[in-house]
Amino acid sequence: MSSAPPTIFSPARRIAARRRLRTLQQRPDAARFVIEDMVEDVIERLAFLRHEPRRALVVGDWSGQLAARLAEQGAAVTRADPAPAADEEALDEEQPYPFSGFDFIASLGTLDTVNDLPGALIHIRQALAPGGLAIASFVGAGSLPVLRGAMFAADGDRPAARLHPMVDVRAGAQLLQRTGWADPVVDGHALKVRYSSLSRLVGDLREQGLGNVLASPAPPLGKAQLRLAEQAFTAAADGEGRVTETFEILTLSGRRR
């Protein structure tokens, strides 16, 4: 009998982060660059592969952009999310999907915070029709190096778990092989964003649902720790007083045999 996966992430905090995202996205200047990048990448991959979905499932795209683009191309689209809006289906990615038979599934920005990632990838594969294509994108290893450095500076000799563990390209390839995806492809690209302050970076993370959802979160930074973090962040600034932060976008794709 296989053992249950460790509980690294809190499902309740994950849902709360997605609901907070929806509230914060009501602001006209809310950050959306991560999901916009993922949507454009998926559209480009479909065009390159000449894959024209007829029945598609889109998981996690809170912007609605990908579903709209696929619908414009003639696909019947089902939208799903851990914390659904009124026009979406609820979905627990660590349980068997309540729907199947799709010739295309896209999962955007959600698989990095599930406790059973192999299980979630198996559920995606099983929800595909034979020959169907799946593309999953999420923030991967190597992301937020400046923020990580600032948190280490704040915590000193006793670093706390403030950012998520992340999947890299090699681990992604092993996961696809382990979970039976056909024609597996794993790659990544860097999305670089410039910031004038640590608070703006943290705000962007919260607005895009990229905050901490660890099951055992670290205590909040005290005032002295926050000053140390801000000093470390500012030390990474360029001649214009701005810091370049990196979001590594990892993409897994494959088919069902």
Residue pairs with C-beta under 8 A, 6 or more apart in sequence:
5 115
5 116
5 118
5 119
6 115
7 115
7 215
8 115
8 164
8 165
8 214
8 215
9 113
9 114
9 115
9 164
9 213
9 214
9 215
10 213
10 214
10 215
11 82
11 92
11 115
13 212
13 213
13 214
13 215
13 217
14 82
14 113
14 213
15 82
15 83
16 83
16 213
17 206
17 209
17 211
17 213
18 62
18 81
18 82
18 83
18 209
19 83
20 206
20 209
21 62
21 206
21 207
21 208
21 209
22 62
22 83
22 85
24 30
24 206
24 207
25 32
25 62
25 207
27 207
30 207
31 203
31 204
31 207
31 208
32 63
32 207
32 208
33 191
33 193
33 204
33 208
34 109
34 139
34 191
34 208
34 210
34 247
34 249
35 61
35 62
35 63
35 65
35 108
35 109
35 208
36 63
36 65
37 191
37 249
38 61
38 108
38 109
38 137
38 249
39 61
39 63
39 65
39 66
39 69
39 108
41 137
41 189
41 249
41 251
42 66
42 106
42 108
42 135
42 137
43 66
43 69
45 135
45 251
45 253
46 52
46 53
46 104
49 133
51 104
51 133
52 73
52 74
52 75
53 70
53 73
53 75
53 102
53 103
53 104
53 133
54 74
54 75
54 76
54 103
55 75
55 76
55 101
55 102
55 103
55 104
55 129
56 67
56 70
56 75
56 76
56 77
56 78
56 102
56 103
56 104
56 105
56 106
57 77
57 78
57 80
57 97
57 99
57 102
57 104
57 105
57 106
57 127
58 66
58 67
58 70
58 77
58 78
58 79
58 80
58 105
58 106
58 108
59 79
59 80
59 81
59 91
59 93
59 105
59 106
59 107
59 108
59 110
60 80
60 81
60 82
60 107
60 108
60 109
60 110
61 67
61 79
61 106
61 108
61 109
62 81
62 85
62 209
64 79
66 106
66 108
67 77
67 79
70 77
70 104
71 77
75 104
78 89
78 99
78 102
79 87
79 88
79 89
80 88
80 89
80 90
80 91
81 88
81 89
81 90
81 91
81 110
82 90
82 91
82 92
82 93
82 110
84 90
84 91
89 98
89 99
91 97
91 98
93 107
93 110
93 111
93 114
93 120
93 123
94 114
94 115
94 116
94 119
94 120
94 123
95 123
96 123
96 126
97 123
97 124
97 126
97 127
99 127
100 126
100 127
100 128
100 129
101 127
101 128
101 129
102 127
102 128
102 129
102 132
103 128
103 129
103 131
103 132
103 133
104 132
104 133
104 134
104 135
105 124
105 127
105 128
105 132
105 133
105 134
105 135
106 134
106 135
106 136
106 137
107 124
107 134
107 135
107 136
107 137
107 138
108 136
108 137
108 138
109 137
109 138
109 139
109 208
109 209
109 210
110 138
111 117
111 120
111 121
111 136
111 138
112 138
112 139
112 140
112 164
112 166
112 167
113 164
113 213
114 120
117 167
117 175
118 175
118 178
118 179
121 136
121 175
121 176
121 179
121 181
121 252
122 179
122 180
124 134
124 136
125 134
125 179
125 180
125 181
125 254
125 256
126 256
128 134
128 255
128 256
129 256
130 256
130 257
131 255
131 256
131 257
132 255
132 256
133 253
133 254
133 255
134 181
134 252
134 253
134 254
134 255
134 256
135 251
135 252
135 253
136 251
136 252
136 253
137 249
137 250
137 251
137 252
138 167
138 249
138 250
139 166
139 210
139 247
139 248
139 249
139 250
140 166
140 167
140 168
140 169
140 172
140 188
140 248
140 249
140 250
141 166
141 167
141 168
141 171
141 248
141 250
142 166
142 168
142 188
142 190
142 246
142 248
143 166
143 246
143 247
143 248
144 163
144 245
144 246
144 247
145 245
145 246
146 201
146 233
146 236
146 243
146 244
146 245
146 246
147 163
147 198
147 201
147 233
147 245
148 163
149 232
149 236
150 198
150 229
150 230
150 232
150 233
151 159
151 160
151 162
151 163
151 229
152 159
152 232
153 228
153 229
153 231
153 232
154 221
154 225
154 226
154 228
154 229
154 232
155 162
155 225
156 228
160 218
160 219
161 214
161 216
161 217
161 218
162 212
162 217
162 218
163 212
164 212
164 213
164 214
166 248
167 175
167 250
168 250
169 186
169 187
169 188
169 250
172 186
172 250
172 252
173 184
173 186
175 252
176 184
176 186
176 252
176 254
177 184
180 257
181 252
181 254
181 255
181 256
182 254
182 255
182 256
182 257
183 253
183 254
183 255
184 252
184 253
184 254
185 252
185 253
185 254
186 250
186 251
186 252
186 253
187 250
187 251
188 248
188 249
188 250
188 251
189 248
189 249
189 251
190 246
190 247
190 248
190 249
191 246
191 247
191 248
191 249
192 244
192 245
192 246
192 247
193 204
193 244
193 245
193 246
193 247
194 242
194 243
194 244
194 245
195 201
195 204
195 242
195 243
195 244
195 245
196 241
196 242
196 243
197 230
197 233
198 229
198 230
198 233
198 234
201 233
201 243
201 245
204 210
205 211
212 218
221 229
233 243
234 243
236 243
237 243
238 244
